[in-house]
Amino acid sequence: MNEITTKSFLPSTITNELEIRTAYVGIDFGTSTSVVSIAQYNPKSNAIETRSIRIPQILADGHTINKSEIIPTVIAYLEEAGKILIGNGAFDLKNKKKLGRDIWYSFKLGLGEDIGAKYTDSLLRDKPPFNIKTAKDATKVFFAYLKRMISNELGDRQIKYSISIPASFEANQRKDLLDALAANDMMVSSQALIDEPNAAFISYAVERATMGSPIIISPDYDSKVLVFDFGGGTCDISILEIGQDLSGFRAKNIAISKYTELGGDDIDRYITYHYLMPRFLEENGKKPSDFRTKEKKRIATALLKVSERLKIIINEELAAHTINGTIPASKDNEDERASINADIAVSTTKGTLSGNEFWLSYRELTDTMSVFTCSTGRMITSYKGEQDYASIFLPIKSAIKKSGVDKDEIDYVLFIGGSSKSPYIQEAIHHYFDDSELLLPSDLRTHVSKGAAIHSLLYNGFGRNLIKPITSEPIIIITKDNAPKVIVPANTEIPCNTISIDDLMSDRDGQSTIELPICVGNANKMLFNLKIESKDPMGFKKNTPVHLSARINADKMLHISATCDGNICAVEPVSPFANKELSSEDRIALKAERKANNEMYNRGGTPSLKTLEELREAYKRAGKFLKAAETYELQGELYPSSMNRNNLGILYDNAGMYDKAIDTYKDTLEKHPNDGTILFNMALSLRKSGNREEYKKYMREAITHKPNDPCILYEYSKIDRSEGAAEEAEQKLNKALEILMDTWSRNELKEWEYSWFKSVAQQLGKPDIVKKLEQEEKSNLQGYLYNEENLSITSDSLPSIR
C-alpha cells in the first residue's frame, strides 16, 4: 500500500531555493465567511507547514477590535461616523441595516452577473474609493481590506497569492474575481486559482501526513475521492482520482457538479420563511399576503441571523449525542425547543414590526433538513414567492453521473465547509455512501484556506499544479438531427486544444443563412446563435460542408468560429458556463433587469414607464409571474393611469397567488361590476382556490355579459357537463370552436389563446387541429430563438447509398 506523505506533493528534486522574503498566502473567499492562511516549506524537516492568520476586525460599536481567523464576508457602512466595518462588526449589524444600502453580504454569489447597478440605493455608490454599485465593487472593497490586514501581518515580505473558488465557478465569475483582485494590485494568474474541493483534499492529505497518519491508497488502482464542500452559499462536489508513482502524487478531476446555489444560508432562509416569519407576523397582527415579495425579503433578512443561531444550537446539541452517524430520537420531538432573545424591529408599509423572543422546535429543524437531504424523488422543492430549495443530492448525483463511476466505487468522502458540521448532513451522507470511508478535517472552516496556501507554495514557489480543472457541462450544437451534437464533452481538461467539427453541412439548395445554435448542458441553455450568411445571392448549395472549431482557454473562456464556402463567422470569447441555468427568455429578463437597474441608478431610483413595461413583459415571457405582478404594481404606483388591474389579477393568478388575484378582481369589479372579462377571471381564480359555489356564481354572470367569448363558453361547458347537461356543453364547445377557427383563419390568434383553442379542439376530438396548433406554437417559439429551417445537418443524417 502507498502512503501519501508531504514528499508526495513536492518536486522529486528541489533545485530552486524559495525566496526567503516571499510569503505564500491562500485565501478562502467564502459566501458567508472568509479565511486567510500562509504556507511555508521547512527544508530541515522536508515538511509543509501552514497556519491561519488572525485578522483584526472592528466590532459593531465602531471602536473595539477583535482578532479572529474567521472573517464574515460582510461590509457595513456607519453613515453618521463615516466609517466602514468589515467582518464581525458588520455581521452583527445584518438585521439592523438594509441590504444593498448600507450593508452588503453574499456578494460572492453576484459575481459574473451582468445586471447593471444592482445596489441602486447604495450609500457608497458615489463615495470613492468604495463606489459600491455591484457585487464586483463590494468584492473589490473586501479584498482591499484583506490585503491591508495581510500586509500588516507579514510586513515587507513579497506576497504571492492563491484564491480558492467553487469548482463550478465559471469564467464570468472567475473574471470578475480576478478583476477585483487586480484592482487592488493583487496579481493572481488564473492558474493560481484553485477549486475549493481540490484545496480541501491537498490540505487534508498534508494534515494527515504531518500528524503521522498519512492517507493510504492502493498501488493496484487509483482511488476515488468525493469532496463534499457545503458552505454558506454553495454546495460544491468534486470527484478526484488519486494515485502515486515514482514521480510522486498524481490526481485529476474526473467530475464536478453543476453550479448549485445551495448552502447553510438556504437552510436559514427556509427556517425563516416557514417558521420564524409566520410567527413574527402573527404576533404583530399581520399575515404574509399583506406584503409584497420585496418587503417580505426585508423582514426575512432581519430574522436570518436568529434562524442561524437557533439552527446551530440544535445542531450542536444533537451532534453531541450522535453515535456512528445516527442522530438521537430527540430530533423528532415537537416539544423540545431552542429559544433565544433578540431585539428585532422592522419598518414596513404596515408599520413597525417588532419581537424579542424566538424559538424553533427540534421537529421543525428535522422537517427543514428533510428538504435538503432528500435522496430520492424531487431534488428541488419550490414554494410560492420563494427561491427554490435544492437537496444536497442534486449536485452529488450530478457529479457521480458525470464521473461514470458508481457511488459504491467511491473510496473516500471528504467533508469541508461549515455547513458540513450539521449532524443531519453527516447522517445523510453516511447512509448514502455506506461503503465509503468518511474523512473529517480537524477544522472545517480554516481547512480550504490552508489548502489554497499550499497551492500558492507549490504553484508560485515550485511551479507545480497538482490538479487541473475540468469543464462541468458539455458544449453542444443544435442541428436538424434528432439529438444535439456534442462539441466539447463534459469533464474536458482545461485548457483544451482546438476541437474541429467537420461533419456539419447545409440542409438544402438556396439556403441563404446557416444557423448554429450553441448551447451548454442542454438545448434549453443557449449561449448564442452563430449565423453564416452566404455571399452568393443564390445561397449555399445543399450539403455544403460547414467547419466548426472550438477551444477553451485557461480562464474557461470558449473561443468558437465557423466557416462555410469561404464565409466566416466568429463570436467574442464567452463564458459557456453561466452561474445559473438560463433559458433565452431568462436572458432577456436579465437584460431588462440590467437596463432597469442602470436607469434607476441614473434617475435617482425611479425607472421610466417604458422600462417598467419592458421589464414586466420580460418577466412574463420567462414565466416569472410574481415578479411581473410586483413590477406592474410598482408601475401603477409611479404611473397610475398606465395600469389595468384586471391584467394585474391575471399575473397574480398565473403566479399561483389566488387570494391576491381575487382581492385585485374584487377591487376592479367595484368600478366595473358588469365587465364579463373580469367576472370570468374572478371565477377562474375562485375555482383554483377551491371555492366551487362562488366560481359558478361568477361564471353565470360572466356568460350573461359576454355570451360569445370562446374562453367563457369552453369553461361554462365544464359546468354544464358536471350538471348532466351534455347537449348544452356540446353546443357551447362548437360555438367556441367556430369563433376561434374564424380568428385563426384571419391570423389574429393571440399567444394566450392557443392553449384555450387546443383545449376546445381536444374536447371535440379534433386531433389534427391540436397538432397544427402545437406546430405553430413551436414555430413561433423557435423563431424567437432561432429559425429551424436554417439549421445545419450532419453527414450521419444523410441517407446511405445502396
C-alpha positions in Angstrom: 0.0 0.0 0.0 1.2 3.6 -0.7 1.2 6.4 1.8 0.5 10.0 0.8 3.2 12.0 2.6 4.4 15.6 2.3 7.1 14.4 0.0 4.4 13.2 -2.4 3.4 16.8 -3.2 6.9 18.2 -3.7 9.0 18.0 -6.8 11.1 14.9 -6.9 14.2 17.1 -6.9 14.1 20.5 -5.3 16.6 22.5 -7.4 15.4 26.0 -6.7 15.5 27.6 -3.3 12.4 29.5 -2.3 12.8 33.3 -1.9 13.3 34.0 1.8 11.3 37.2 1.7 8.3 35.6 0.0 5.1 34.6 1.8 2.8 32.1 0.2 -0.8 33.1 1.1 -4.1 31.3 0.5 -7.5 33.0 0.8 -10.7 31.1 1.1 -13.1 33.7 -0.2 -16.5 32.3 1.1 -20.1 33.4 0.6 -20.6 33.7 4.4 -17.1 33.8 5.8 -13.5 34.0 4.5 -10.2 32.8 5.9 -6.5 33.7 5.2 -3.7 31.2 5.7 0.0 31.1 5.0 2.2 28.1 4.0 5.9 27.5 4.1 8.3 24.8 3.2 10.7 23.6 6.0 13.8 22.1 4.3 15.1 20.7 7.6 12.1 18.5 8.2 11.0 18.4 4.5 7.6 19.4 5.7 4.9 21.9 4.5 3.7 24.0 7.4 0.5 26.0 7.5 -1.2 28.4 9.8 -4.2 30.7 9.6 -3.9 34.4 10.2 -5.9 36.1 12.9 -7.4 39.2 11.2 -8.2 42.3 13.2 -11.9 43.3 12.9 -13.7 46.4 14.3 -16.9 45.4 16.1 -20.3 46.9 15.8 -19.6 49.7 18.3 -17.1 51.1 15.8 -14.2 51.1 18.2 -13.5 47.7 19.8 -11.1 45.5 17.8 -11.3 41.7 17.8 -8.9 39.3 16.1 -10.2 36.1 14.5 -9.2 33.6 11.8 -12.9 33.7 10.6 -13.8 36.8 8.8 -17.5 37.2 7.9 -17.8 38.3 4.3 -19.8 41.3 5.2 -19.3 45.0 4.6 -21.3 47.7 6.6 -21.3 51.5 6.4 -21.8 53.6 9.5 -23.1 56.7 7.9 -23.0 59.0 10.9 -19.4 58.1 11.8 -18.4 57.9 8.1 -16.8 54.5 8.8 -16.6 51.2 7.0 -16.8 47.9 9.0 -15.7 44.6 7.5 -16.0 41.2 9.3 -17.6 40.5 12.7 -18.7 44.1 13.4 -20.5 44.3 10.0 -22.0 40.8 10.6 -23.6 41.9 13.9 -25.4 44.7 12.0 -27.1 42.4 9.4 -30.5 42.7 11.0 -30.2 46.4 11.6 -29.3 47.7 8.2 -30.7 47.4 4.7 -29.0 45.1 2.2 -27.6 47.0 -0.7 -28.0 50.4 1.0 -25.6 50.4 4.0 -24.7 46.7 4.3 -23.5 44.1 1.7 -23.1 40.4 2.0 -23.4 37.2 -0.1 -21.9 39.3 -2.9 -19.7 36.4 -4.0 -22.9 34.9 -5.5 -23.4 38.0 -7.6 -20.0 37.8 -9.3 -20.5 37.2 -13.0 -24.0 38.6 -13.1 -24.3 41.4 -15.6 -27.4 43.1 -14.2 -26.0 46.6 -14.1 -26.1 48.7 -10.9 -27.5 46.1 -8.6 -27.3 48.3 -5.5 -29.3 51.2 -6.8 -29.8 52.9 -3.4 -26.2 52.2 -2.1 -25.0 55.0 0.2 -21.5 54.2 -1.0 -22.2 54.3 -4.8 -20.6 57.8 -5.2 -18.1 57.7 -2.4 -14.6 57.0 -3.5 -12.6 54.8 -3.1 -15.5 52.5 -2.4 -18.1 53.2 -5.1 -20.2 50.1 -4.3 -22.8 49.6 -7.1 -22.3 46.0 -7.9 -21.2 42.7 -6.3 -17.9 43.1 -8.1 -17.5 46.5 -6.4 -18.2 45.0 -3.0 -15.6 42.3 -3.7 -13.0 44.9 -4.5 -13.6 46.7 -1.2 -13.5 43.4 0.7 -10.2 42.4 -0.8 -8.7 45.8 -0.3 -9.3 45.3 3.4 -7.9 41.8 3.4 -4.8 42.9 1.5 -4.1 45.7 4.1 -4.5 43.3 7.0 -2.3 40.7 5.4 0.4 43.3 4.7 0.3 44.5 8.3 0.7 40.9 9.5 3.6 40.0 7.1 5.4 43.2 6.9 7.6 43.9 3.9 7.6 40.4 2.6 6.6 39.8 -1.0 3.2 38.1 -1.1 2.2 35.5 -3.6 -1.5 34.6 -3.5 -3.7 31.7 -4.3 -7.5 32.1 -4.0 -9.9 29.2 -3.7 -13.1 29.2 -5.7 -16.0 26.8 -6.1 -15.2 24.0 -8.6 -18.2 25.1 -10.6 -17.2 28.7 -10.6 -17.1 29.6 -14.3 -15.3 32.1 -16.5 -17.7 35.1 -15.9 -17.4 34.6 -12.2 -13.6 33.9 -12.3 -13.1 37.1 -14.4 -15.0 39.3 -12.0 -12.9 37.9 -9.1 -9.6 38.4 -11.0 -10.6 41.9 -11.9 -11.4 42.7 -8.2 -8.0 41.3 -7.2 -6.2 43.3 -10.0 -7.9 46.5 -8.8 -6.1 46.0 -5.5 -2.7 45.1 -7.2 -3.1 41.6 -6.0 -1.9 40.0 -9.2 -3.1 36.4 -9.3 -2.9 34.3 -12.5 -5.9 32.2 -13.4 -3.7 29.1 -12.7 -3.2 30.3 -9.1 -6.9 30.0 -8.5 -7.7 26.6 -7.1 -11.0 24.8 -6.9 -12.2 24.6 -3.2 -12.6 20.8 -3.2 -9.1 20.3 -4.6 -7.6 22.7 -2.0 -9.5 20.8 0.7 -8.1 17.5 -0.3 -4.5 18.8 -0.5 -4.9 20.4 2.9 -6.3 17.2 4.4 -3.6 15.0 3.0 -0.9 17.3 4.3 -2.6 17.5 7.7 -2.7 13.7 7.9 0.9 13.4 6.8 2.0 16.0 9.4 0.1 14.1 12.2 1.9 10.9 11.3 -1.1 9.1 9.9 -0.9 9.5 6.2 -3.7 8.5 3.8 -3.1 5.1 2.4 -4.0 4.2 -1.2 -3.8 1.0 -3.1 -0.9 0.5 -5.5 -3.2 -1.6 -7.8 -5.8 1.0 -8.7 -6.4 4.7 -8.4 -8.7 5.7 -5.5 -11.8 7.8 -5.9 -12.4 10.7 -3.5 -15.6 12.6 -3.4 -15.1 16.0 -1.8 -18.3 17.4 -0.3 -17.9 21.1 0.1 -21.0 22.5 1.8 -20.6 26.1 2.8 -22.7 29.1 3.4 -23.8 29.7 -0.2 -22.7 26.8 -2.4 -22.7 23.0 -2.3 -19.7 22.0 -4.5 -18.9 18.4 -5.3 -15.7 17.3 -6.9 -14.6 13.7 -7.6 -10.9 13.1 -7.8 -9.0 10.1 -8.9 -5.7 9.9 -6.9 -2.7 7.7 -7.2 1.1 7.6 -6.6 4.0 6.5 -8.7 7.8 7.1 -8.8 7.3 10.8 -9.8 5.1 11.3 -6.7 1.5 12.1 -6.1 -0.9 12.4 -9.1 -4.5 13.4 -9.1 -7.1 14.5 -11.6 -10.6 15.8 -11.5 -12.9 13.3 -13.1 -16.1 15.2 -12.4 -17.5 18.3 -10.8 -21.1 19.1 -10.0 -23.0 21.8 -11.9 -23.2 25.1 -10.1 -25.8 24.9 -7.3 -26.8 27.9 -5.1 -27.2 25.8 -2.0 -25.7 26.3 1.4 -26.3 27.0 5.1 -27.9 30.4 4.1 -30.6 28.5 2.3 -31.4 26.4 5.4 -31.6 29.7 7.4 -33.9 31.1 4.7 -36.2 28.1 4.8 -36.5 28.3 8.7 -37.2 32.0 8.4 -40.0 31.7 5.8 -41.7 28.6 7.1 -41.4 29.1 10.9 -40.0 32.3 12.3 -41.5 34.9 9.9 -45.1 33.5 10.1 -44.9 33.5 13.9 -43.3 37.0 13.9 -46.0 38.4 11.6 -48.8 36.8 13.6 -47.5 38.3 16.8 -47.7 41.7 15.1 -51.3 41.0 13.8 -50.2 40.6 10.2 -50.0 37.8 7.6 -47.6 37.2 4.7 -50.1 38.2 2.0 -50.1 41.7 3.5 -46.6 42.3 2.0 -45.0 42.2 -1.4 -42.1 39.9 -2.0 -39.5 42.7 -1.8 -40.8 43.7 1.7 -41.1 40.1 2.8 -37.5 39.7 1.9 -36.6 42.7 4.1 -38.5 41.2 7.0 -36.8 37.8 6.4 -33.4 39.4 6.3 -33.9 40.8 9.8 -34.7 37.3 11.0 -32.0 35.3 9.2 -29.4 35.7 11.9 -31.9 34.5 14.5 -32.7 31.4 12.3 -29.0 30.6 12.0 -28.4 30.8 15.8 -31.3 28.5 16.5 -30.2 26.1 13.9 -26.6 26.0 15.4 -27.9 25.5 18.9 -30.0 22.4 17.9 -27.3 21.0 15.6 -24.6 21.2 18.4 -26.9 19.6 20.9 -27.8 16.7 18.6 -24.2 16.3 17.3 -23.0 15.8 20.9 -25.3 12.7 21.2 -24.9 11.4 17.6 -23.3 7.9 17.6 -22.0 6.2 14.4 -23.7 8.7 12.2 -27.1 8.2 13.7 -28.9 11.2 15.3 -30.8 10.6 18.6 -34.6 10.2 18.5 -35.0 13.6 20.2 -34.7 15.1 16.8 -38.4 14.4 16.2 -39.5 15.9 19.5 -42.1 18.7 18.8 -42.0 19.9 22.4 -38.2 20.2 22.7 -37.1 23.7 21.5 -34.2 26.0 21.2 -35.0 29.6 22.3 -33.2 32.9 22.1 -33.9 36.5 22.9 -33.1 39.1 20.2 -34.5 42.6 19.7 -35.8 42.7 16.1 -37.6 45.8 14.7 -38.5 46.2 11.0 -40.1 49.3 9.5 -42.7 48.4 6.8 -45.6 49.9 4.9 -47.9 48.4 7.5 -46.0 50.0 10.4 -43.0 48.8 12.6 -43.0 45.1 13.3 -41.1 44.0 16.5 -40.3 41.0 18.6 -37.7 39.7 21.0 -38.4 36.1 21.8 -37.9 33.4 19.1 -37.9 29.6 19.2 -37.5 26.6 16.9 -38.5 23.1 17.8 -36.3 20.1 17.1 -39.0 18.6 14.9 -39.2 21.8 12.8 -35.4 21.6 12.1 -35.8 17.9 11.3 -38.6 18.7 8.8 -36.4 21.5 7.4 -33.4 19.3 6.9 -35.6 16.6 5.2 -35.9 19.1 2.3 -32.2 19.5 1.9 -31.3 15.8 2.4 -33.9 14.1 0.2 -32.0 11.5 -1.8 -35.0 10.3 -3.9 -37.8 12.0 -5.7 -37.7 15.7 -6.2 -34.3 17.2 -5.8 -35.7 20.8 -5.9 -38.5 22.0 -3.7 -40.5 25.1 -4.8 -42.7 27.4 -2.8 -44.8 30.4 -3.9 -42.9 33.6 -3.6 -39.7 32.0 -2.5 -36.5 30.9 -4.3 -36.3 27.2 -4.9 -34.6 24.9 -2.3 -32.3 22.2 -3.6 -31.2 18.9 -2.0 -27.5 18.2 -1.4 -28.0 15.1 -3.5 -28.7 17.2 -6.6 -25.0 18.2 -7.0 -23.8 14.9 -5.6 -25.8 12.8 -8.2 -24.8 15.3 -10.9 -21.1 14.7 -10.2 -21.4 10.9 -9.9 -23.3 10.7 -13.2 -20.7 12.8 -15.0 -17.8 10.7 -13.5 -19.1 7.5 -14.9 -18.4 5.6 -11.7 -20.9 4.0 -9.3 -21.4 5.5 -5.9 -20.1 2.2 -4.4 -16.8 2.9 -6.2 -16.2 6.0 -4.1 -13.4 5.1 -1.6 -13.4 8.3 0.5 -15.8 11.2 1.2 -14.1 14.3 2.5 -16.3 16.8 4.3 -15.4 20.5 4.1 -17.3 23.8 4.7 -19.0 25.0 7.9 -22.4 23.6 6.9 -20.9 20.1 6.8 -20.8 20.1 10.6 -24.6 19.5 10.7 -25.4 16.0 12.1 -28.3 15.8 9.6 -25.9 16.3 6.7 -23.4 13.8 8.0 -26.1 11.2 8.7 -27.5 11.6 5.2 -24.0 11.2 3.6 -23.1 8.3 5.9 -26.2 6.4 4.9 -25.8 7.1 1.2 -22.1 6.3 0.9 -22.3 3.3 3.3 -19.2 1.6 1.7 -17.0 4.7 1.8 -14.7 6.0 4.4 -15.7 9.4 5.7 -13.0 11.9 6.3 -13.5 14.8 8.6 -10.8 17.5 9.0 -9.9 18.9 12.4 -11.1 22.4 11.4 -13.8 22.5 8.7 -13.7 26.3 8.5 -10.0 27.0 8.0 -9.3 23.9 6.0 -9.7 25.2 2.5 -7.6 28.4 3.0 -4.7 26.2 4.2 -5.1 24.2 1.0 -5.1 27.4 -1.0 -1.9 28.5 0.8 -0.3 25.1 0.0 -1.3 25.6 -3.7 0.3 29.0 -3.6 3.5 27.5 -2.3 3.6 24.6 -4.8 2.5 26.7 -7.8 4.2 30.0 -7.1 7.2 28.6 -5.4 7.9 25.3 -7.2 5.8 25.7 -10.4 3.7 22.6 -9.6 0.0 22.5 -10.3 -1.3 19.2 -8.8 -4.9 19.1 -10.1 -6.0 20.7 -13.3 -9.6 22.0 -13.6 -12.2 20.4 -16.0 -15.4 21.6 -17.7 -18.6 21.0 -15.7 -21.1 20.8 -18.7 -20.9 19.7 -22.3 -21.0 22.3 -25.1 -23.5 21.2 -27.8 -24.9 22.4 -31.1 -28.5 22.1 -32.2 -28.9 20.6 -35.7 -31.9 19.2 -37.6 -31.0 15.8 -36.4 -32.9 14.2 -33.6 -30.4 14.9 -30.8 -28.0 17.8 -30.2 -24.4 17.2 -31.3 -21.7 17.4 -28.6 -18.8 19.7 -29.4 -16.8 19.7 -26.2 -17.7 16.9 -23.7 -18.2 17.4 -20.0 -15.1 16.7 -17.9 -12.7 18.0 -20.6 -9.5 19.1 -19.0 -8.9 22.9 -19.1 -7.2 24.4 -21.1 -8.1 22.2 -24.1 -6.7 22.2 -27.6 -8.8 23.3 -30.5 -11.5 20.8 -31.3 -12.5 20.6 -35.0 -16.0 19.5 -36.2 -16.1 18.6 -39.9 -19.4 16.6 -40.3 -21.8 19.6 -40.5 -23.3 20.8 -43.8 -26.1 22.9 -45.2 -29.5 21.4 -45.5 -30.9 22.5 -48.9 -30.1 24.3 -52.1 -30.6 28.1 -51.9 -30.1 28.2 -48.1 -29.1 31.8 -47.6 -28.3 31.5 -43.9 -26.9 28.7 -41.8 -27.7 28.9 -38.1 -25.6 27.1 -35.5 -27.2 27.5 -32.0 -24.5 26.7 -29.4 -25.8 25.6 -26.0 -24.3 24.4 -22.7 -25.6 21.3 -20.9 -28.8 21.0 -22.8 -30.8 22.6 -25.7 -32.6 25.0 -23.4 -29.4 26.8 -22.3 -28.4 28.6 -25.5 -25.2 30.7 -25.3 -25.5 32.3 -28.8 -26.6 31.6 -32.3 -23.8 31.6 -34.9 -25.1 32.8 -38.2 -23.3 32.3 -41.5 -24.7 34.4 -44.3 -24.0 33.4 -47.9 -22.2 35.9 -50.1 -23.8 34.3 -53.2 -27.3 35.6 -53.9 -28.3 32.1 -54.9 -27.4 30.9 -51.4 -25.5 27.8 -50.3 -25.8 24.6 -52.3 -27.2 21.5 -50.5 -24.6 19.6 -48.4 -22.0 22.4 -48.5 -19.6 21.5 -45.7 -19.5 23.6 -42.5 -16.3 23.6 -40.5 -16.6 24.5 -36.8 -13.6 24.9 -34.4 -13.8 25.4 -30.6 -11.3 25.7 -27.7 -11.5 26.6 -24.1 -8.6 28.6 -22.6 -7.2 28.5 -19.0 -9.8 31.1 -18.0 -12.6 28.8 -19.1 -13.4 31.1 -22.0 -14.9 29.5 -25.0 -13.5 30.6 -28.4 -15.6 29.4 -31.4 -15.7 30.1 -35.1 -17.4 28.6 -38.2 -16.7 28.7 -41.9 -18.8 27.6 -44.9 -17.8 28.1 -48.5 -15.4 30.8 -47.6 -17.9 32.6 -45.3 -16.6 33.1 -41.8 -18.4 33.7 -38.6 -16.9 34.0 -35.1 -18.1 35.3 -31.7 -16.3 37.2 -29.0 -14.9 34.8 -26.3 -17.7 34.0 -24.0 -18.3 32.0 -20.8 -20.1 28.8 -21.6 -20.8 28.1 -18.0 -23.3 30.6 -16.6 -23.6 30.6 -12.8 -27.3 29.8 -13.3 -29.2 27.7 -15.8 -30.7 30.4 -18.1 -33.2 29.9 -21.0 -33.2 32.5 -23.7 -36.2 34.0 -22.0 -34.3 34.2 -18.7 -31.5 36.0 -20.5 -34.0 38.6 -21.9 -35.4 39.1 -18.4 -31.8 39.7 -17.0 -31.1 42.1 -19.8 -34.3 44.0 -18.9 -33.3 43.9 -15.2 -29.9 45.4 -16.1 -31.5 48.2 -18.0 -33.9 48.9 -15.2 -31.1 48.9 -12.5 -28.9 51.2 -14.5 -31.8 53.6 -15.3 -32.8 53.6 -11.6 -29.2 54.4 -10.7 -29.1 57.3 -13.2 -32.6 58.6 -12.5 -32.3 58.7 -8.7 -34.2 55.4 -8.1 -37.1 55.9 -10.5 -37.3 53.9 -13.7 -39.2 55.2 -16.7 -42.7 53.8 -17.7 -41.2 52.2 -20.9 -38.5 50.4 -18.9 -41.1 49.0 -16.4 -43.3 47.8 -19.2 -40.4 46.1 -20.9 -39.3 44.5 -17.6 -42.8 43.2 -16.9 -43.1 41.7 -20.3 -39.7 40.1 -20.0 -40.7 38.6 -16.7 -43.9 37.3 -18.2 -42.1 35.6 -21.1 -39.7 34.0 -18.7 -42.6 32.7 -16.6 -41.6 34.8 -13.6 -45.2 35.9 -13.0 -44.9 37.1 -9.4 -42.0 39.4 -10.4 -44.1 40.6 -13.3 -47.1 41.3 -11.0 -45.0 43.2 -8.5 -43.3 45.2 -11.3 -46.8 46.1 -12.5 -47.8 47.2 -9.0 -44.7 49.5 -8.9 -45.7 50.8 -12.3 -49.2 51.5 -11.0 -47.8 53.5 -8.1 -45.4 55.6 -10.2 -47.7 55.9 -13.3 -51.3 55.3 -12.1 -53.0 55.9 -15.4 -50.9 53.2 -17.1 -52.3 50.3 -15.1 -55.0 47.8 -15.9 -55.9 46.0 -12.6 -57.5 43.1 -14.5 -54.1 42.3 -16.0 -52.6 42.6 -12.6 -55.0 40.0 -11.3 -54.1 37.6 -14.2 -50.4 37.9 -13.3 -51.1 37.0 -9.6 -53.3 34.1 -10.8 -50.5 32.8 -13.1 -48.1 33.1 -10.1 -50.5 30.8 -8.1 -51.3 33.6 -5.6 -55.1 33.2 -6.0 -56.1 35.2 -2.9 -54.1 38.2 -4.2 -55.8 37.8 -7.6 -59.3 37.6 -6.1 -58.7 40.7 -4.0 -57.5 42.5 -7.1 -60.5 41.5 -9.1 -62.9 42.5 -6.3 -61.4 46.0 -6.2 -61.8 46.2 -10.0 -65.4 44.9 -10.0 -66.5 47.7 -7.6 -65.9 50.1 -10.5 -66.8 47.8 -13.4 -69.4 45.3 -12.0 -70.7 44.2 -15.5 -67.3 43.6 -17.1 -67.6 40.0 -18.4 -63.8 39.5 -18.7 -63.1 40.5 -15.1 -66.0 38.3 -13.9 -64.6 35.4 -15.8 -61.1 35.9 -14.5 -62.5 36.2 -11.0 -64.4 32.9 -11.5 -61.2 31.1 -12.6 -59.2 32.2 -9.5 -62.1 31.1 -7.3 -62.1 27.7 -8.9 -58.4 27.3 -8.4 -58.7 28.4 -4.8 -61.3 25.7 -4.2 -64.4 27.9 -3.9 -66.7 26.0 -6.3 -70.0 27.7 -5.5 -68.6 31.2 -5.9 -66.9 30.1 -9.1 -70.3 29.0 -10.6 -71.9 32.3 -9.5 -69.3 34.4 -11.2 -69.4 32.2 -14.3 -73.1 32.7 -14.7 -72.6 36.5 -14.5 -69.7 36.3 -17.0 -71.6 34.4 -19.7 -74.5 36.7 -19.3 -72.4 39.7 -20.1 -70.1 38.0 -22.7 -72.1 35.1 -24.3 -69.8 34.9 -27.4 -66.5 34.7 -25.6 -64.9 31.4 -26.6 -62.9 31.0 -23.4 -66.1 31.6 -21.3 -68.0 29.2 -23.5 -65.4 26.5 -23.0 -65.2 27.0 -19.2 -69.0 27.0 -18.8 -69.3 23.8 -20.9 -67.5 22.1 -18.0 -70.2 23.3 -15.6 -72.9 22.0 -18.0 -71.2 18.6 -18.2 -70.8 18.3 -14.4 -74.5 19.0 -14.0 -75.6 16.5 -16.7 -76.3 19.0 -19.4 -74.1 17.3 -22.1 -76.0 18.7 -25.1 -75.7 22.3 -23.8 -72.0 21.7 -23.2 -71.5 20.4 -26.8 -73.3 23.4 -28.2 -71.1 25.8 -26.3 -67.9 24.0 -27.4 -68.9 24.0 -31.0 -69.7 27.7 -30.8 -66.3 28.4 -29.2 -64.6 26.3 -31.9 -66.3 28.3 -34.7 -65.3 31.6 -33.2 -61.6 30.5 -32.7 -61.4 29.0 -36.2 -62.5 32.3 -37.6 -59.9 34.2 -35.6 -57.2 31.7 -36.6 -58.1 32.0 -40.3 -57.6 35.8 -40.1 -54.2 35.2 -38.4 -55.4 37.2 -35.4 -55.0 34.5 -32.8 -53.2 35.9 -29.7 -50.4 34.0 -27.9 -52.5 33.2 -24.8 -55.4 31.9 -27.0 -53.5 28.9 -28.2 -54.0 26.9 -25.0 -57.7 27.6 -24.9 -58.1 26.7 -28.6 -56.3 23.4 -28.1 -58.5 22.6 -25.1 -61.6 23.2 -27.1 -60.3 21.1 -30.0 -59.3 18.2 -27.7 -62.8 18.2 -26.1 -64.4 17.9 -29.5 -62.0 15.2 -30.7 -60.1 17.3 -33.3 -56.5 15.9 -33.1 -55.5 17.4 -36.5 -56.3 20.9 -35.3 -54.4 20.3 -32.0 -51.4 19.1 -33.9 -51.4 22.1 -36.2 -51.7 24.5 -33.3 -48.8 22.8 -31.5 -46.6 23.0 -34.6 -47.5 26.7 -35.0 -46.7 27.4 -31.3 -43.4 25.6 -31.6 -42.5 27.5 -34.7 -43.3 30.8 -33.0 -41.1 30.0 -30.0 -38.2 28.7 -32.2 -38.5 31.8 -34.3 -37.8 33.7 -31.2 -34.6 31.7 -30.5 -33.6 30.5 -34.0 -35.1 29.5 -37.3 -35.4 25.8 -37.5 -35.3 25.9 -41.3 -31.8 27.4 -41.2 -30.2 24.7 -39.0 -27.4 22.5 -40.3 -27.4 18.7 -40.7 -24.7 16.2 -40.0 -23.3 13.8 -42.5 -24.6 10.9 -40.3 -28.1 12.1 -41.1 -27.7 11.6 -44.9 -29.4 8.6 -46.4 -27.0 5.8 -47.3 -26.3 4.9 -50.9 -27.1 1.3 -51.9 
